[in-house]
Amino acid sequence: MHIIEGKIQNAISRPIDEPFGLDAQKRNIEGYEEKLSLQIAGKYVVLAENPKAENAYLVCNIRSDNPLNMEEQYNGAVTNNYVEALREFVNRADDLVCELEAEQRDSGLTFKMLTSDDCTPNSKHDDFEGKLVIIKAENLAPEYRSSQHQFALATGGFGCNPISNGRAVYVKELYSGKECRYTRRQIEGIADTKKIPNWAIVKLKINEITSELAKSPNGITADGTFKFGDKHFTPFRKFGKRDGDFIKLSRSLVSDRDLGFTTYEWKKHEYSHNDFYTASGNSDFDIFKCVENGKLYVPGANELFIYQEPLQQTKNKTKSENKKPATLQEKLGNAKDKVREDSAKKSENPDKTKKKRDTRE
C-alpha cells in the first residue's frame, strides 16, 4: 500500500450533533466514496473507493478530538488491491480495539451507564453552565456509554441557557478532561450529587482545588493543599508519640511503585525531598494526604513513602477482661435473687409443682 503523507483534505464530515447509529451522508474523501466505516474508541477506520483513480481503494483513520468535533483524516494509504485494503482496514480496527481495552483496564472503573434517574428531577430545563451534567448515552458510541464518559462539566455555549436560541453546549469530560461540543438536546440533565460515585467526587474536588490554586499567589489553597507533579497533597499531621521510635516508624513506610515519586530506577515522576517541601510552602508537617487516592505519604530522602498509620490499642476491653471476681457479699446477694426467682415461678404454676411432687410420691 502507498502511504499518503500529511492530513487528508476535502472530506465531507458527519453532522456533529447526529445521534450514534443513524444513517448519515457517506464521506467523500478527495474523490473516494466511503464503503466501510467502523467507529471504535472515539475514532473511525474508513475504507473508501474511487474506481477512476490509479489506486482505487483508500484506507484512513478519522478523529474529532477537538472542542468543535471537526473531523480530521490521517494515516491515509491507497492500493489497487481490494483484499489488501480490506486487510489494512481490519488491522487498524484491531489496533483500536486494543487501545480501547487498555483504556478501560487502566481506568479501573466499573462500566455503568447513566440515565435520567441519575439526574436531579426536572433539571433538563435548568441552566447548565458551571454544572456537572450527564450526556445522553444514545449520543455516544457503545463503548463509551458509561459514567466516565457521560459525566461532564458544562463550561459555556448558548445552549446552556434553556431560553436561548443557541444549541451548542461546550463541556469538559470529568474523568479525562477532554473538551467536547454537544447540543442541548444531547444533555440528559444535571447530575444528582447524592448519586455520583466516589471517583467523581474526587474529580470534582480536584477541579475545585485547581481553580483555587490558579487564584492563589503562592500556589497553595486555604487548607494548605498544593500540587506536586501531577498529584495534589494536603498536610495531614506531624509525627507524635503514637508513631513510635525510628525503628517502629520505619516499619510503617512502604514504597509506592504505582505513584512512582522517587529517584530510583522505577520512578514515574521526578522527586526531590527539597522540591516537595518547597511546593508545600515549607510546611512543618511530616505526613501528607494525597487527594487523588486518599493515601498518607511521608517524604523520604529518595522517595515519597506510603505511610501506614499505627494500629491504636482500643480502650474498650472485652467483658471477660473487665469482669472482676465477685465478692462473698455479691455471691450471697446473687443466691438470694435466685431463690426469689424460683419462688415466683412456683407461685405462678402451682399445678405444675404439685404434679412433680405426686410423681415423686
BAVEX-374195 format. One record per residue (C-alpha): residue number from 1; x, y, z. Coordinates in nm, 2 decimals. Layout:
# residues N
<node NUM,<X,Y,Z>>;
...
This chain:
# residues 361
<node 1,<0.00,0.00,0.00>>;
<node 2,<0.11,0.36,-0.06>>;
<node 3,<0.11,0.59,0.24>>;
<node 4,<-0.04,0.94,0.19>>;
<node 5,<0.17,1.20,0.37>>;
<node 6,<0.01,1.46,0.59>>;
<node 7,<-0.36,1.52,0.65>>;
<node 8,<-0.63,1.42,0.40>>;
<node 9,<-0.84,1.72,0.29>>;
<node 10,<-1.18,1.78,0.14>>;
<node 11,<-1.37,1.52,0.34>>;
<node 12,<-1.75,1.56,0.40>>;
<node 13,<-1.80,1.52,0.77>>;
<node 14,<-2.10,1.37,0.95>>;
<node 15,<-2.32,1.62,1.14>>;
<node 16,<-2.16,1.67,1.48>>;
<node 17,<-2.50,1.66,1.66>>;
<node 18,<-2.63,1.34,1.49>>;
<node 19,<-2.71,1.06,1.74>>;
<node 20,<-2.50,0.75,1.71>>;
<node 21,<-2.63,0.47,1.49>>;
<node 22,<-2.84,0.68,1.24>>;
<node 23,<-2.78,0.66,0.87>>;
<node 24,<-2.58,0.96,0.76>>;
<node 25,<-2.43,1.10,0.45>>;
<node 26,<-2.13,0.90,0.33>>;
<node 27,<-1.80,1.06,0.34>>;
<node 28,<-1.62,1.17,0.02>>;
<node 29,<-1.25,1.19,0.08>>;
<node 30,<-1.07,1.35,-0.21>>;
<node 31,<-1.29,1.17,-0.46>>;
<node 32,<-1.30,0.84,-0.27>>;
<node 33,<-1.65,0.75,-0.15>>;
<node 34,<-1.69,0.57,0.18>>;
<node 35,<-1.77,0.20,0.15>>;
<node 36,<-1.69,0.07,0.50>>;
<node 37,<-1.67,0.27,0.83>>;
<node 38,<-1.62,0.15,1.18>>;
<node 39,<-1.61,0.36,1.50>>;
<node 40,<-1.41,0.24,1.79>>;
<node 41,<-1.25,0.42,2.09>>;
<node 42,<-1.38,0.76,1.96>>;
<node 43,<-1.21,0.72,1.62>>;
<node 44,<-1.31,0.59,1.28>>;
<node 45,<-1.15,0.35,1.04>>;
<node 46,<-1.27,0.41,0.68>>;
<node 47,<-1.24,0.22,0.36>>;
<node 48,<-1.33,0.43,0.06>>;
<node 49,<-1.33,0.36,-0.32>>;
<node 50,<-1.26,0.57,-0.63>>;
<node 51,<-1.29,0.35,-0.94>>;
<node 52,<-1.13,0.62,-1.16>>;
<node 53,<-0.82,0.65,-0.95>>;
<node 54,<-0.50,0.47,-1.03>>;
<node 55,<-0.52,0.32,-0.68>>;
<node 56,<-0.89,0.26,-0.64>>;
<node 57,<-0.90,0.19,-0.26>>;
<node 58,<-0.83,0.43,0.03>>;
<node 59,<-0.80,0.33,0.40>>;
<node 60,<-0.76,0.60,0.66>>;
<node 61,<-0.83,0.69,1.02>>;
<node 62,<-1.06,0.98,1.13>>;
<node 63,<-1.06,1.16,1.47>>;
<node 64,<-1.26,1.45,1.60>>;
<node 65,<-1.09,1.51,1.94>>;
<node 66,<-1.12,1.89,1.94>>;
<node 67,<-1.37,2.13,2.10>>;
<node 68,<-1.57,2.17,1.77>>;
<node 69,<-1.58,1.80,1.70>>;
<node 70,<-1.45,1.87,1.35>>;
<node 71,<-1.33,1.55,1.17>>;
<node 72,<-0.96,1.52,1.07>>;
<node 73,<-0.85,1.24,0.84>>;
<node 74,<-0.50,1.09,0.89>>;
<node 75,<-0.28,0.79,0.82>>;
<node 76,<-0.42,0.75,0.47>>;
<node 77,<-0.30,0.46,0.25>>;
<node 78,<-0.41,0.37,-0.11>>;
<node 79,<-0.39,0.04,-0.31>>;
<node 80,<-0.54,-0.11,-0.62>>;
<node 81,<-0.60,-0.44,-0.44>>;
<node 82,<-0.93,-0.47,-0.26>>;
<node 83,<-0.82,-0.76,-0.04>>;
<node 84,<-0.51,-0.57,0.07>>;
<node 85,<-0.72,-0.27,0.15>>;
<node 86,<-0.97,-0.49,0.35>>;
<node 87,<-0.68,-0.65,0.55>>;
<node 88,<-0.55,-0.30,0.63>>;
<node 89,<-0.90,-0.19,0.74>>;
<node 90,<-0.93,-0.50,0.97>>;
<node 91,<-0.58,-0.45,1.12>>;
<node 92,<-0.65,-0.09,1.20>>;
<node 93,<-0.98,-0.18,1.36>>;
<node 94,<-0.80,-0.44,1.57>>;
<node 95,<-0.54,-0.17,1.68>>;
<node 96,<-0.83,0.05,1.80>>;
<node 97,<-0.99,-0.24,1.99>>;
<node 98,<-0.66,-0.30,2.17>>;
<node 99,<-0.64,0.07,2.25>>;
<node 100,<-0.99,0.06,2.39>>;
<node 101,<-0.92,-0.24,2.61>>;
<node 102,<-0.61,-0.07,2.75>>;
<node 103,<-0.81,0.24,2.83>>;
<node 104,<-1.07,0.05,3.02>>;
<node 105,<-0.82,-0.16,3.20>>;
<node 106,<-0.61,0.15,3.31>>;
<node 107,<-0.92,0.33,3.43>>;
<node 108,<-1.01,0.06,3.68>>;
<node 109,<-1.37,0.19,3.68>>;
<node 110,<-1.69,-0.01,3.67>>;
<node 111,<-1.87,0.01,3.34>>;
<node 112,<-2.20,0.18,3.44>>;
<node 113,<-2.44,0.36,3.20>>;
<node 114,<-2.61,0.67,3.34>>;
<node 115,<-2.97,0.76,3.27>>;
<node 116,<-3.22,1.03,3.37>>;
<node 117,<-3.26,0.86,3.71>>;
<node 118,<-2.91,0.98,3.79>>;
<node 119,<-3.01,1.35,3.73>>;
<node 120,<-3.18,1.60,3.96>>;
<node 121,<-3.55,1.59,3.88>>;
<node 122,<-3.66,1.83,3.60>>;
<node 123,<-3.30,1.97,3.58>>;
<node 124,<-3.30,1.93,3.20>>;
<node 125,<-3.48,2.27,3.19>>;
<node 126,<-3.22,2.44,3.41>>;
<node 127,<-2.92,2.65,3.31>>;
<node 128,<-2.63,2.41,3.26>>;
<node 129,<-2.33,2.65,3.28>>;
<node 130,<-2.08,2.56,3.55>>;
<node 131,<-2.28,2.24,3.64>>;
<node 132,<-2.20,1.87,3.63>>;
<node 133,<-2.42,1.74,3.36>>;
<node 134,<-2.48,1.39,3.21>>;
<node 135,<-2.45,1.32,2.84>>;
<node 136,<-2.73,1.10,2.70>>;
<node 137,<-2.60,0.75,2.63>>;
<node 138,<-2.76,0.73,2.29>>;
<node 139,<-2.53,1.01,2.17>>;
<node 140,<-2.22,0.81,2.25>>;
<node 141,<-2.06,0.51,2.08>>;
<node 142,<-2.15,0.19,2.26>>;
<node 143,<-1.80,0.15,2.42>>;
<node 144,<-1.84,0.50,2.57>>;
<node 145,<-2.18,0.47,2.73>>;
<node 146,<-2.05,0.47,3.08>>;
<node 147,<-2.02,0.72,3.37>>;
<node 148,<-1.65,0.82,3.29>>;
<node 149,<-1.76,0.95,2.95>>;
<node 150,<-2.11,1.08,3.05>>;
<node 151,<-2.02,1.30,3.34>>;
<node 152,<-1.91,1.64,3.21>>;
<node 153,<-1.87,2.00,3.34>>;
<node 154,<-2.06,2.24,3.12>>;
<node 155,<-1.82,2.53,3.05>>;
<node 156,<-2.03,2.75,2.82>>;
<node 157,<-2.22,2.79,2.50>>;
<node 158,<-2.55,2.95,2.42>>;
<node 159,<-2.72,2.61,2.46>>;
<node 160,<-2.66,2.62,2.84>>;
<node 161,<-2.93,2.87,2.87>>;
<node 162,<-3.27,2.70,2.84>>;
<node 163,<-3.44,3.00,2.68>>;
<node 164,<-3.16,3.08,2.43>>;
<node 165,<-3.19,3.03,2.06>>;
<node 166,<-2.84,2.87,2.06>>;
<node 167,<-2.79,2.50,2.08>>;
<node 168,<-2.42,2.45,2.15>>;
<node 169,<-2.31,2.33,2.49>>;
<node 170,<-1.93,2.31,2.55>>;
<node 171,<-1.83,2.06,2.81>>;
<node 172,<-1.52,1.91,2.97>>;
<node 173,<-1.53,1.54,3.05>>;
<node 174,<-1.50,1.50,3.42>>;
<node 175,<-1.28,1.19,3.40>>;
<node 176,<-1.05,1.26,3.11>>;
<node 177,<-1.06,1.64,3.09>>;
<node 178,<-1.14,1.62,2.72>>;
<node 179,<-1.32,1.92,2.57>>;
<node 180,<-1.63,1.84,2.36>>;
<node 181,<-1.92,2.01,2.20>>;
<node 182,<-2.28,1.89,2.23>>;
<node 183,<-2.62,2.03,2.17>>;
<node 184,<-2.87,2.09,2.45>>;
<node 185,<-3.09,1.81,2.35>>;
<node 186,<-2.80,1.57,2.39>>;
<node 187,<-2.77,1.65,2.76>>;
<node 188,<-2.98,1.43,3.00>>;
<node 189,<-2.97,1.69,3.28>>;
<node 190,<-2.78,1.80,3.58>>;
<node 191,<-2.62,1.52,3.78>>;
<node 192,<-2.77,1.44,4.12>>;
<node 193,<-2.47,1.49,4.36>>;
<node 194,<-2.62,1.23,4.60>>;
<node 195,<-2.58,0.96,4.34>>;
<node 196,<-2.24,1.03,4.19>>;
<node 197,<-1.96,0.77,4.26>>;
<node 198,<-1.65,0.83,4.47>>;
<node 199,<-1.42,0.88,4.18>>;
<node 200,<-1.64,1.16,4.05>>;
<node 201,<-1.64,1.33,4.40>>;
<node 202,<-1.26,1.32,4.39>>;
<node 203,<-1.25,1.47,4.04>>;
<node 204,<-1.48,1.75,4.15>>;
<node 205,<-1.27,1.82,4.45>>;
<node 206,<-0.96,1.83,4.23>>;
<node 207,<-1.13,2.08,4.00>>;
<node 208,<-1.21,2.30,4.30>>;
<node 209,<-0.85,2.28,4.41>>;
<node 210,<-0.72,2.36,4.06>>;
<node 211,<-0.94,2.66,4.04>>;
<node 212,<-0.83,2.78,4.39>>;
<node 213,<-0.46,2.72,4.31>>;
<node 214,<-0.49,2.93,3.99>>;
<node 215,<-0.60,3.23,4.21>>;
<node 216,<-0.35,3.17,4.48>>;
<node 217,<-0.04,3.38,4.47>>;
<node 218,<0.18,3.11,4.63>>;
<node 219,<0.02,2.80,4.47>>;
<node 220,<-0.13,2.68,4.79>>;
<node 221,<-0.50,2.66,4.89>>;
<node 222,<-0.65,2.79,5.22>>;
<node 223,<-0.62,2.44,5.38>>;
<node 224,<-0.26,2.40,5.26>>;
<node 225,<-0.32,2.18,4.96>>;
<node 226,<-0.06,2.21,4.69>>;
<node 227,<0.03,2.04,4.36>>;
<node 228,<0.34,1.82,4.33>>;
<node 229,<0.40,1.65,3.99>>;
<node 230,<0.05,1.56,3.87>>;
<node 231,<-0.09,1.50,4.22>>;
<node 232,<-0.23,1.71,4.50>>;
<node 233,<-0.13,1.68,4.86>>;
<node 234,<-0.28,1.82,5.18>>;
<node 235,<-0.07,1.85,5.51>>;
<node 236,<-0.21,1.58,5.75>>;
<node 237,<-0.02,1.59,6.08>>;
<node 238,<0.32,1.58,6.24>>;
<node 239,<0.48,1.28,6.39>>;
<node 240,<0.38,1.21,6.75>>;
<node 241,<0.42,0.96,7.03>>;
<node 242,<0.18,0.71,6.87>>;
<node 243,<0.42,0.68,6.57>>;
<node 244,<0.69,0.53,6.80>>;
<node 245,<1.06,0.55,6.77>>;
<node 246,<1.27,0.54,6.45>>;
<node 247,<1.25,0.17,6.41>>;
<node 248,<0.88,0.15,6.46>>;
<node 249,<0.82,0.44,6.23>>;
<node 250,<1.04,0.29,5.95>>;
<node 251,<0.82,-0.02,5.96>>;
<node 252,<0.52,0.19,5.87>>;
<node 253,<0.69,0.32,5.55>>;
<node 254,<0.62,0.14,5.22>>;
<node 255,<0.74,0.22,4.87>>;
<node 256,<0.47,0.32,4.62>>;
<node 257,<0.57,0.19,4.28>>;
<node 258,<0.23,0.29,4.13>>;
<node 259,<0.27,0.65,4.22>>;
<node 260,<0.64,0.64,4.15>>;
<node 261,<0.78,0.96,4.31>>;
<node 262,<1.14,0.86,4.36>>;
<node 263,<1.50,0.90,4.25>>;
<node 264,<1.54,0.52,4.18>>;
<node 265,<1.52,0.34,3.85>>;
<node 266,<1.15,0.26,3.89>>;
<node 267,<1.05,0.63,3.90>>;
<node 268,<0.75,0.75,3.71>>;
<node 269,<0.78,1.11,3.83>>;
<node 270,<1.07,1.33,3.93>>;
<node 271,<1.12,1.36,4.30>>;
<node 272,<1.32,1.56,4.54>>;
<node 273,<1.27,1.59,4.92>>;
<node 274,<1.36,1.96,4.90>>;
<node 275,<1.13,2.02,4.60>>;
<node 276,<0.84,1.85,4.78>>;
<node 277,<0.86,2.08,5.08>>;
<node 278,<0.92,2.38,4.86>>;
<node 279,<0.59,2.31,4.68>>;
<node 280,<0.42,2.27,5.02>>;
<node 281,<0.53,2.62,5.12>>;
<node 282,<0.79,2.47,5.36>>;
<node 283,<0.52,2.30,5.57>>;
<node 284,<0.63,2.18,5.91>>;
<node 285,<0.41,1.87,5.88>>;
<node 286,<0.56,1.52,5.84>>;
<node 287,<0.26,1.33,5.69>>;
<node 288,<0.06,1.44,5.38>>;
<node 289,<-0.26,1.31,5.23>>;
<node 290,<-0.29,1.26,4.85>>;
<node 291,<-0.62,1.40,4.73>>;
<node 292,<-0.63,1.16,4.43>>;
<node 293,<-0.61,0.83,4.61>>;
<node 294,<-0.67,0.92,4.98>>;
<node 295,<-0.34,0.76,5.10>>;
<node 296,<-0.10,0.91,5.35>>;
<node 297,<0.26,0.98,5.25>>;
<node 298,<0.59,1.07,5.41>>;
<node 299,<0.86,1.25,5.21>>;
<node 300,<1.18,1.05,5.23>>;
<node 301,<1.53,1.14,5.11>>;
<node 302,<1.49,0.94,4.79>>;
<node 303,<1.12,0.87,4.75>>;
<node 304,<0.77,0.95,4.87>>;
<node 305,<0.67,0.67,5.10>>;
<node 306,<0.32,0.54,5.18>>;
<node 307,<0.26,0.58,5.55>>;
<node 308,<0.06,0.31,5.73>>;
<node 309,<-0.10,0.46,6.04>>;
<node 310,<0.00,0.25,6.35>>;
<node 311,<-0.29,0.05,6.50>>;
<node 312,<-0.42,0.21,6.81>>;
<node 313,<-0.49,-0.01,7.11>>;
<node 314,<-0.86,0.00,7.19>>;
<node 315,<-0.96,0.15,7.52>>;
<node 316,<-1.27,-0.08,7.53>>;
<node 317,<-1.18,-0.41,7.68>>;
<node 318,<-1.39,-0.72,7.64>>;
<node 319,<-1.64,-0.82,7.91>>;
<node 320,<-1.42,-1.10,8.03>>;
<node 321,<-1.12,-0.86,8.07>>;
<node 322,<-1.33,-0.60,8.26>>;
<node 323,<-1.51,-0.85,8.48>>;
<node 324,<-1.37,-0.87,8.84>>;
<node 325,<-1.41,-1.17,9.07>>;
<node 326,<-1.73,-1.15,9.28>>;
<node 327,<-1.70,-1.08,9.65>>;
<node 328,<-1.87,-1.31,9.91>>;
<node 329,<-2.14,-1.05,9.97>>;
<node 330,<-2.21,-1.03,9.60>>;
<node 331,<-2.23,-1.41,9.58>>;
<node 332,<-2.49,-1.42,9.87>>;
<node 333,<-2.69,-1.15,9.71>>;
<node 334,<-2.70,-1.34,9.38>>;
<node 335,<-2.81,-1.66,9.57>>;
<node 336,<-3.10,-1.47,9.74>>;
<node 337,<-3.21,-1.33,9.40>>;
<node 338,<-3.21,-1.68,9.26>>;
<node 339,<-3.43,-1.81,9.54>>;
<node 340,<-3.68,-1.53,9.49>>;
<node 341,<-3.70,-1.60,9.12>>;
<node 342,<-3.76,-1.97,9.18>>;
<node 343,<-4.04,-1.89,9.44>>;
<node 344,<-4.21,-1.66,9.20>>;
<node 345,<-4.21,-1.93,8.93>>;
<node 346,<-4.37,-2.18,9.17>>;
<node 347,<-4.64,-1.94,9.27>>;
<node 348,<-4.73,-1.87,8.90>>;
<node 349,<-4.75,-2.25,8.82>>;
<node 350,<-4.89,-2.43,9.13>>;
<node 351,<-5.04,-2.72,8.93>>;
<node 352,<-4.71,-2.80,8.77>>;
<node 353,<-4.53,-2.80,9.11>>;
<node 354,<-4.80,-3.04,9.25>>;
<node 355,<-4.76,-3.27,8.96>>;
<node 356,<-4.39,-3.30,9.02>>;
<node 357,<-4.45,-3.39,9.39>>;
<node 358,<-4.71,-3.66,9.30>>;
<node 359,<-4.46,-3.81,9.06>>;
<node 360,<-4.20,-3.83,9.34>>;
<node 361,<-4.45,-3.99,9.57>>;
